[in-house]
């Protein structure tokens, strides 16, 4: 009897920690990391106490592929002659929920719909505060300023990080509102969450996600049925027309998309050229994981800047996920990177066939796949798979989706 009570307490503790993780994700990166660390500790204790490691949702293939990806990253660093440091093993921590959360879910009694609801409520509150500050700039909160030069960044360090985060919560809220067979009461709240998160996303002015999210939204509407798709096309056309007709900050951001002389556009093209040159010089192993900034400044930017008579200011990465991976880790690294994420996507897609249409697990996978597809598209213009804020939420959603849930098996 004592063992049973202990097990129940451990389940409640672990469940509470998972809910806490969802609550703090939109609020603090540090708190998210701390919550993840405690979840790993509590989950390990629970599994050890159970004396049997339950394997439902435990994907050994992904562990192997992830290990190969990071071992190769470390190897490219060593081959380049650079010392091993944080850059060599960056993002390992952010991938952990993909592997461990499905296992830990078996040791908890948490309900996934509760976790996602807490996540959406928390992100919606942050977006609402940002909207208020945008409408009434004089409002002072007991929090860091959320609007920086008309870009909504929430509680994160950069508006592009916020853009990636709220692109996923927007797609997740829309997926639930469209496909989840729940009460009308819940549906109304889901639509409210969708509107708030979409508003926050628009205020980030993150152009990459203002391109990728509408594409995924239209795809979701198309999957729903042709009436919803037609409505989406009409709503998108009207909204775009209004935004581009009347003066507003979003219109200015959209106008920059087609301006080849706009600094951000011009620098992206030049950085892509530098990345391609790196890949040509080091096609197999690249320049070494984490060496982009050093190599770009010292070897690859100077001749390009001289040719175009233009000083490149942004130097952190190539502003393209795929070119950054290719330049730093070669075509082998890019192949491992794509193989891992495509395997994740295929695993989620395959699981859909085992679930009943409309159950929560089914819809959660749709939202997660939509979020991943959105990041794939935006990754052509941003190094979003190298951002902790984005990776932690993405891997959390994937881990939840892979874990055993309460979905009804399809007949």
C-alpha positions as CSV (number, residue, x, y, z in Angstrom):
1,X,0.0,0.0,0.0
2,X,2.8,2.4,0.8
3,X,4.5,1.7,-2.5
4,X,1.2,2.5,-4.3
5,X,0.8,5.8,-2.4
6,X,4.5,6.7,-3.2
7,X,3.9,6.0,-6.9
8,X,0.8,8.1,-6.9
9,X,2.6,11.0,-5.3
10,X,5.5,10.7,-7.8
11,X,3.0,10.7,-10.6
12,X,1.3,13.9,-9.3
13,X,4.6,15.6,-8.8
14,X,5.8,14.7,-12.3
15,X,2.5,15.8,-13.8
16,X,2.6,19.1,-12.0
17,X,6.1,19.7,-13.3
18,X,5.1,19.0,-16.9
19,X,2.2,21.5,-16.5
20,X,4.6,24.0,-14.9
21,X,6.9,23.6,-17.9
22,X,4.0,24.6,-20.2
23,X,3.1,27.6,-18.1
24,X,6.6,29.1,-17.9
25,X,7.6,28.4,-21.6
26,X,6.1,31.8,-22.9
27,X,7.4,33.7,-19.9
28,X,11.0,32.8,-19.2
29,X,13.7,30.8,-20.9
30,X,15.6,30.3,-17.7
31,X,12.5,29.0,-15.9
32,X,11.8,26.7,-18.8
33,X,15.3,25.2,-18.6
34,X,15.0,24.8,-14.8
35,X,11.7,23.1,-15.2
36,X,13.1,20.8,-17.8
37,X,16.0,19.8,-15.4
38,X,13.6,19.1,-12.6
39,X,11.4,17.0,-14.9
40,X,14.4,14.9,-15.9
41,X,15.3,14.4,-12.3
42,X,11.7,13.6,-11.1
43,X,11.1,11.4,-14.2
44,X,14.3,9.4,-13.6
45,X,13.3,8.8,-10.0
46,X,9.8,7.7,-11.0
47,X,11.1,5.3,-13.6
48,X,13.7,3.9,-11.2
49,X,11.1,3.4,-8.5
50,X,8.9,1.6,-10.9
51,X,11.7,-0.9,-11.4
52,X,10.6,-1.4,-15.0
53,X,11.2,1.1,-17.8
54,X,8.0,1.3,-19.9
55,X,8.8,1.6,-23.5
56,X,5.6,3.0,-25.0
57,X,6.6,6.0,-27.1
58,X,10.3,5.3,-26.6
59,X,12.0,5.8,-30.0
60,X,15.4,4.2,-30.1
61,X,15.9,5.1,-33.8
62,X,15.6,8.8,-33.0
63,X,18.2,8.5,-30.2
64,X,20.6,6.9,-32.6
65,X,20.0,9.6,-35.3
66,X,20.2,12.4,-32.8
67,X,23.5,10.9,-31.4
68,X,25.0,10.7,-34.9
69,X,24.0,14.3,-35.6
70,X,25.7,15.7,-32.5
71,X,28.7,13.4,-32.7
72,X,29.3,14.6,-36.2
73,X,28.9,18.2,-35.1
74,X,31.6,17.6,-32.4
75,X,33.8,15.9,-35.0
76,X,33.6,18.8,-37.4
77,X,34.7,21.1,-34.6
78,X,37.7,18.9,-33.8
79,X,38.7,18.5,-37.5
80,X,38.6,22.3,-37.9
81,X,41.1,22.6,-35.0
82,X,38.7,24.5,-32.8
83,X,38.5,23.7,-29.1
84,X,35.4,21.9,-27.8
85,X,33.0,24.4,-26.1
86,X,29.3,25.2,-25.8
87,X,29.0,25.8,-29.6
88,X,30.2,22.2,-30.3
89,X,27.3,20.6,-28.5
90,X,24.7,23.4,-28.8
91,X,21.0,22.4,-28.8
92,X,21.6,19.0,-27.3
93,X,19.7,20.1,-24.2
94,X,16.8,21.4,-26.3
95,X,16.3,18.1,-28.0
96,X,15.9,16.2,-24.8
97,X,12.1,16.4,-24.6
98,X,11.8,14.7,-27.9
99,X,13.5,11.6,-26.5
100,X,12.7,11.6,-22.7
101,X,9.2,13.1,-22.5
102,X,7.4,10.1,-24.1
103,X,9.0,7.9,-21.5
104,X,8.3,10.2,-18.6
105,X,4.6,10.6,-19.6
106,X,4.2,6.9,-18.7
107,X,5.4,7.7,-15.2
108,X,2.9,10.5,-14.7
109,X,-0.9,10.9,-14.7
110,X,-0.9,14.2,-16.6
111,X,-3.6,14.8,-19.2
112,X,-2.2,16.3,-22.4
113,X,-5.2,18.5,-23.0
114,X,-4.5,20.2,-19.7
115,X,-0.8,20.7,-20.6
116,X,-1.7,22.3,-23.9
117,X,-4.5,24.4,-22.4
118,X,-2.1,25.9,-19.8
119,X,0.5,26.6,-22.6
120,X,-2.1,28.4,-24.7
121,X,-3.5,30.4,-21.7
122,X,0.0,31.5,-20.7
123,X,1.0,32.5,-24.2
124,X,-2.3,34.3,-24.7
125,X,-1.8,36.4,-21.6
126,X,1.6,37.4,-22.7
127,X,0.2,38.4,-26.2
128,X,-2.6,40.3,-24.6
129,X,-0.2,42.3,-22.5
130,X,1.8,43.0,-25.7
131,X,-1.3,44.2,-27.5
132,X,-2.2,46.5,-24.6
133,X,1.3,48.0,-24.7
134,X,1.1,48.4,-28.4
135,X,-2.2,50.2,-28.2
136,X,-1.3,52.2,-25.1
137,X,2.5,52.7,-25.0
138,X,2.3,54.6,-21.8
139,X,1.2,51.5,-19.9
140,X,4.0,50.3,-17.5
141,X,3.9,46.7,-16.4
142,X,6.0,45.1,-13.6
143,X,7.7,43.2,-16.4
144,X,10.4,43.9,-19.1
145,X,9.2,46.2,-21.9
146,X,7.6,44.0,-24.5
147,X,7.4,46.4,-27.5
148,X,10.9,47.3,-28.9
149,X,10.9,49.6,-31.9
150,X,7.4,48.4,-32.8
151,X,8.4,44.8,-32.6
152,X,6.6,42.6,-30.0
153,X,9.2,40.4,-28.3
154,X,7.2,39.3,-25.3
155,X,9.5,38.2,-22.5
156,X,12.2,36.9,-24.9
157,X,15.4,38.5,-26.0
158,X,14.5,39.0,-29.7
159,X,11.4,39.5,-31.8
160,X,12.5,36.7,-34.1
161,X,12.5,34.3,-31.2
162,X,9.0,35.4,-30.3
163,X,7.9,35.1,-33.9
164,X,9.0,31.5,-34.0
165,X,7.4,30.7,-30.6
166,X,4.0,32.3,-31.4
167,X,4.0,30.9,-34.9
168,X,3.7,27.5,-33.2
169,X,1.1,28.4,-30.6
170,X,-1.0,30.1,-33.3
171,X,-0.9,27.0,-35.5
172,X,-1.6,24.8,-32.4
173,X,-4.6,26.8,-31.3
174,X,-6.0,26.8,-34.9
175,X,-5.6,23.0,-35.2
176,X,-7.4,22.4,-31.9
177,X,-10.2,24.9,-32.8
178,X,-10.7,23.2,-36.2
179,X,-10.3,19.5,-35.5
180,X,-10.8,18.7,-31.8
181,X,-14.1,17.2,-31.0
182,X,-14.8,19.1,-27.8
183,X,-17.5,21.2,-26.3
184,X,-18.6,24.5,-27.8
185,X,-17.5,26.2,-24.6
186,X,-13.9,25.0,-25.2
187,X,-14.1,25.9,-28.9
188,X,-14.8,29.5,-28.0
189,X,-11.8,29.7,-25.8
190,X,-9.6,28.1,-28.5
191,X,-10.7,30.6,-31.1
192,X,-9.9,33.4,-28.6
193,X,-6.4,31.8,-28.0
194,X,-5.9,31.7,-31.7
195,X,-6.8,35.4,-32.2
196,X,-4.6,36.5,-29.4
197,X,-1.5,34.5,-30.4
198,X,-2.0,35.4,-34.1
199,X,-2.1,39.1,-33.0
200,X,1.1,38.7,-31.0
201,X,2.7,37.0,-34.0
202,X,1.8,39.8,-36.3
203,X,3.1,42.4,-33.9
204,X,6.5,40.7,-33.8
205,X,6.9,41.8,-37.5
206,X,8.9,38.7,-38.1
207,X,8.6,38.5,-41.9
208,X,9.7,34.8,-42.2
209,X,6.7,33.7,-40.0
210,X,4.3,36.2,-41.7
211,X,5.0,34.1,-44.8
212,X,5.1,30.6,-43.3
213,X,2.2,30.8,-40.9
214,X,-0.4,31.8,-43.5
215,X,0.7,29.0,-45.7
216,X,0.2,26.4,-42.9
217,X,-3.1,28.0,-41.9
218,X,-4.4,27.7,-45.4
219,X,-3.2,24.0,-45.5
220,X,-5.1,23.3,-42.3
221,X,-8.2,24.9,-43.6
222,X,-7.9,22.9,-46.8
223,X,-7.6,19.6,-44.8
224,X,-10.7,20.6,-42.8
225,X,-12.9,21.0,-45.9
226,X,-13.3,23.2,-49.0
227,X,-15.7,25.6,-47.3
228,X,-13.2,26.5,-44.6
229,X,-10.5,26.8,-47.2
230,X,-12.6,29.2,-49.3
231,X,-13.3,31.2,-46.2
232,X,-9.6,31.3,-45.4
233,X,-8.7,32.5,-48.9
234,X,-11.3,35.2,-48.6
235,X,-10.2,36.3,-45.1
236,X,-6.6,36.3,-46.1
237,X,-7.3,38.4,-49.2
238,X,-9.4,40.9,-47.3
239,X,-6.9,41.2,-44.4
240,X,-3.9,41.6,-46.7
241,X,-5.8,44.2,-48.7
242,X,-6.6,46.2,-45.6
243,X,-3.1,45.9,-44.2
244,X,-1.5,47.1,-47.5
245,X,-4.1,49.9,-48.1
246,X,-3.9,51.8,-44.9
247,X,-0.7,53.1,-43.2
248,X,0.5,50.7,-40.5
249,X,3.8,49.1,-39.4
250,X,2.8,45.7,-40.9
251,X,2.5,47.3,-44.3
252,X,5.9,48.8,-44.0
253,X,7.4,45.4,-43.2
254,X,5.6,43.7,-46.1
255,X,6.9,46.4,-48.5
256,X,10.4,45.6,-47.5
257,X,10.0,42.0,-48.7
258,X,10.3,43.1,-52.3
259,X,13.0,45.8,-51.8
260,X,16.4,44.4,-52.9
261,X,18.2,47.4,-51.4
262,X,16.6,46.9,-47.9
263,X,19.5,46.1,-45.5
264,X,18.1,42.9,-44.2
265,X,17.3,41.5,-47.7
266,X,20.7,42.5,-49.1
267,X,22.6,41.1,-46.2
268,X,20.8,37.8,-46.4
269,X,21.7,37.3,-50.1
270,X,25.3,38.1,-49.3
271,X,25.4,35.8,-46.3
272,X,23.9,33.0,-48.4
273,X,26.6,33.5,-50.9
274,X,29.3,33.3,-48.2
275,X,27.7,30.1,-46.9
276,X,27.7,28.6,-50.4
277,X,31.4,29.5,-50.7
278,X,32.1,27.8,-47.4
279,X,30.3,24.7,-48.6
280,X,32.3,24.7,-51.9
281,X,35.6,24.9,-50.0
282,X,34.7,22.4,-47.3
283,X,31.9,20.2,-48.8
284,X,32.3,17.1,-46.6
285,X,32.8,18.3,-43.0
286,X,32.2,22.0,-43.4
287,X,34.1,24.7,-41.5
288,X,33.3,23.2,-38.1
289,X,30.3,23.5,-35.8
290,X,30.0,27.0,-34.3
291,X,32.7,28.5,-36.6
292,X,30.4,30.5,-38.8
293,X,31.1,34.0,-37.2
294,X,34.8,33.5,-37.1
295,X,35.2,32.2,-40.6
296,X,32.7,34.6,-42.1
297,X,34.4,37.7,-40.6
298,X,38.0,36.6,-41.3
299,X,37.8,34.8,-44.7
300,X,34.5,35.0,-46.5
301,X,32.9,38.4,-45.9
302,X,35.9,40.6,-46.9
303,X,36.0,39.6,-50.6
304,X,32.2,39.8,-50.9
305,X,32.1,43.2,-49.1
306,X,34.8,44.4,-51.5
307,X,33.0,43.1,-54.6
308,X,29.6,44.7,-53.6
309,X,31.1,47.7,-51.7
310,X,28.9,46.9,-48.8
311,X,29.6,46.2,-45.1
312,X,27.8,43.1,-43.7
313,X,26.6,43.7,-40.2
314,X,24.8,40.5,-39.2
315,X,27.4,37.8,-38.6
316,X,25.8,35.2,-36.2
317,X,24.7,32.8,-38.9
318,X,23.6,32.6,-42.5
319,X,20.0,33.5,-41.8
320,X,19.1,30.2,-43.4
321,X,19.0,27.0,-41.3
322,X,20.0,24.7,-44.1
323,X,22.9,26.8,-45.4
324,X,24.2,27.3,-41.9
325,X,24.2,23.6,-41.2
326,X,25.7,22.9,-44.6
327,X,28.5,25.5,-44.2
328,X,29.4,24.4,-40.7
329,X,29.0,20.6,-40.9
330,X,29.2,19.8,-44.6
331,X,26.7,17.8,-46.7
332,X,27.0,14.9,-44.2
333,X,25.9,17.1,-41.4
334,X,23.0,18.5,-43.5
335,X,22.0,14.9,-44.4
336,X,22.0,13.9,-40.7
337,X,20.0,17.0,-39.7
338,X,17.4,16.5,-42.4
339,X,17.2,12.8,-41.7
340,X,16.5,13.4,-38.0
341,X,13.7,15.9,-38.5
342,X,12.1,14.1,-41.4
343,X,12.1,10.9,-39.3
344,X,10.3,12.8,-36.5
345,X,7.8,14.1,-39.0
346,X,7.2,10.7,-40.5
347,X,6.9,9.1,-37.0
348,X,4.2,11.7,-36.1
349,X,2.4,11.2,-39.4
350,X,2.4,7.4,-39.1
351,X,0.9,7.7,-35.6
352,X,-2.1,9.5,-36.9
353,X,-3.4,6.3,-38.5
354,X,-3.5,4.6,-35.1
355,X,-5.8,7.3,-33.6
356,X,-9.4,8.2,-34.0
357,X,-10.1,11.4,-36.0
358,X,-11.0,14.2,-33.6
359,X,-9.5,12.8,-30.4
360,X,-7.0,15.1,-28.6
361,X,-3.9,13.1,-29.5
362,X,-4.9,13.1,-33.1
363,X,-5.3,16.9,-33.2
364,X,-2.2,17.5,-31.1
365,X,-0.1,15.7,-33.8
366,X,-1.7,17.8,-36.5
367,X,-0.8,20.9,-34.7
368,X,2.7,19.7,-34.1
369,X,3.2,18.7,-37.7
370,X,1.9,22.1,-38.8
371,X,4.4,23.8,-36.4
372,X,7.2,21.7,-37.7
373,X,6.3,22.5,-41.3
374,X,6.0,26.2,-40.5
375,X,9.6,26.1,-39.1
376,X,10.8,24.2,-42.2
377,X,9.5,27.0,-44.4
378,X,10.7,29.9,-42.2
379,X,14.0,28.1,-41.8
380,X,14.8,29.2,-45.4
381,X,15.1,32.8,-44.0
382,X,16.1,32.3,-40.4
383,X,18.4,30.0,-38.4
384,X,15.4,29.0,-36.3
385,X,16.5,25.4,-35.5
386,X,19.4,26.9,-33.7
387,X,17.3,29.0,-31.3
388,X,16.7,27.6,-27.8
389,X,13.3,29.4,-27.3
390,X,12.0,27.7,-30.5
391,X,13.6,24.3,-30.1
392,X,12.4,23.8,-26.5
393,X,8.8,24.4,-27.4
394,X,9.0,22.3,-30.6
395,X,10.7,19.4,-28.9
396,X,8.2,19.6,-26.0
397,X,5.2,19.4,-28.5
398,X,6.9,16.5,-30.3
399,X,7.5,14.7,-27.0
400,X,3.9,15.1,-26.0
401,X,2.7,13.9,-29.4
402,X,4.9,10.8,-29.3
403,X,4.0,9.8,-25.7
404,X,1.2,7.4,-25.0
405,X,-2.1,9.2,-24.5
406,X,-5.8,8.7,-24.3
407,X,-6.5,8.6,-28.0
408,X,-9.0,6.0,-29.2
409,X,-7.4,3.5,-31.5
410,X,-8.9,3.5,-35.0
411,X,-10.7,0.3,-36.1
